């Protein structure tokens, strides 16, 4: 997220300014689309003009961005990511240690649940890997026991969480990372974390309902940001 001079101490104001900054080119593009005219030739060789209409979904999207409260924007200190402690991590009782690390780092927990994921959810979650030879084994492994699904919130949480997790292959993970400290084999690497903001949004909406995500104020926020 952009940091504007003089407002770093006011995260909500910075969120609004960032939103306006990024929204401006989007609105300009949509306005151009709305006013764009498509030229075509009629049968009598006369040139007519026909205005294209802005799809209703685009209008709804812009309206949503405008009316969404700053606290709900996924930027700055309100950025969110999805983490899942896999069945091996749950069985090895690593959930508490993982939660402790993210809390100590300064991130805020806004969603958590213990679930036995269905194959449908797992296939949707790992859709990008569907053509990989290990896909069926991955689904079997992830459905072999309960998973602890979590949503964490904080500044640059997507990127930072990935660094805290370590590399996909534990052998490539540095000591001090979760995978570097707690696992040795890539097929049982303890935890999943979203690799981008787009993935985070998709995965959170797949695993959590809106009523399962909590907006609350932490008394330590002013000591972190």
C-alpha positions, 0 to 999 in steps of 0.5 A, spaced: 500 500 500 502 507 498 504 511 504 502 518 504 506 523 508 503 525 514 498 520 515 502 514 516 500 514 524 493 514 521 492 507 517 484 508 516 486 515 512 492 512 509 487 506 506 482 511 503 487 515 500 490 509 497 483 507 495 482 513 491 489 513 488 488 506 485 480 507 483 482 513 479 484 509 473 479 504 474 473 509 474 477 513 468 477 506 464 470 505 465 468 512 463 471 511 457 468 504 455 461 508 457 462 513 452 466 509 447 462 509 440 463 503 435 463 505 428 460 500 423 457 500 416 450 499 414 447 496 408 446 502 405 454 504 406 452 510 411 456 510 417 452 509 423 454 510 430 452 505 436 454 507 443 456 501 447 453 500 454 457 499 461 455 492 463 451 492 470 456 488 473 462 493 472 457 499 475 456 494 481 463 493 482 465 501 482 459 502 487 461 496 491 468 500 492 465 506 493 461 504 499 465 499 502 468 502 509 475 503 509 476 498 515 473 493 510 479 494 504 484 489 503 490 494 503 495 496 508 494 494 515 487 491 513 490 486 508 488 479 509 491 472 508 489 465 508 493 460 512 491 452 513 495 448 518 495 441 514 493 434 517 500 433 519 501 439 523 495 438 527 497 431 529 503 434 531 500 439 535 504 445 532 497 449 531 499 453 538 506 454 536 504 457 529 499 461 532 504 464 537 509 466 531 504 470 528 501 473 534 508 475 536 509 478 529 504 483 530 498 480 526 491 480 528 487 473 527 480 475 524 478 467 523 479 460 525 476 454 525 478 446 525 474 443 519 475 436 516 475 439 508 471 435 503 474 433 497 470 438 493 473 444 497 480 441 496 479 440 489 477 447 488 482 450 493 488 446 489 485 447 482 491 450 479 494 443 480 489 439 477 494 436 472 500 435 476 501 427 477 501 428 485 494 431 485 490 425 487 495 424 493 495 431 495 487 431 495 488 424 499 493 427 504 489 433 505 482 430 507 486 425 511 484 429 518 482 435 520 485 442 518 486 448 522 483 454 517 485 461 519 485 468 516 490 473 519 490 481 518 496 486 518 500 490 513 504 486 508 501 480 511 501 476 505 508 477 503 510 476 510 507 470 511 510 466 506 517 468 508 515 466 515 512 459 512 519 458 508 519 454 501 514 449 499 520 444 500 522 444 507 529 442 505 530 449 502 527 453 508 531 457 512 532 455 520 527 460 523 521 459 518 516 454 520 517 449 515 525 450 516 524 448 523 518 443 523 518 439 517 523 435 512 519 432 507 515 436 501 509 431 502 508 433 509 510 440 509 505 442 515 502 449 513 499 452 507 499 460 505 496 464 500 501 466 495 498 473 493 492 477 494 488 474 489 489 467 492 488 470 499 481 473 497 479 466 493 481 462 498 478 466 504 471 466 500 472 458 499 473 456 506 470 462 510 463 465 510 462 472 512 459 471 518 465 467 520 470 473 519 471 478 525 472 485 525 475 487 532 480 492 535 486 490 538 489 494 544 496 493 541 495 496 534 497 503 536 504 500 538 505 496 532 503 501 527 
